Amino acid sequence: MGKIILRLDRVMSDRKMSLNELSARVGVSNVNLSKIKTGKISAIRFSTLEAICEVLDCQPGDILEYDKNAVNEK
């Protein structure tokens, strides 16, 4: 079984946006955004994903990627 890989760091870098700025604009704590950025989460609320996409002017597929060959660590 594959796994979902989070690419928030790449999109933030492309937009030249810091974690602090994204946190302030999205209304999510730095800690929670950092967990999303590093892939240390098991779920994300659609409302959070929508807010991130709005601020970064991107699509969910820009942030989320499915790799069928990756091993899902538990």
Buried (B, 14 or more C-beta within 10 A) or exposed (E): EEBBEBBBBEBBEEBEBEBEEBBEBBEBEBEBBBBBBEBEEEEBEEEBBEBBBEBBEBEEEBBBBEEEEEEEEE
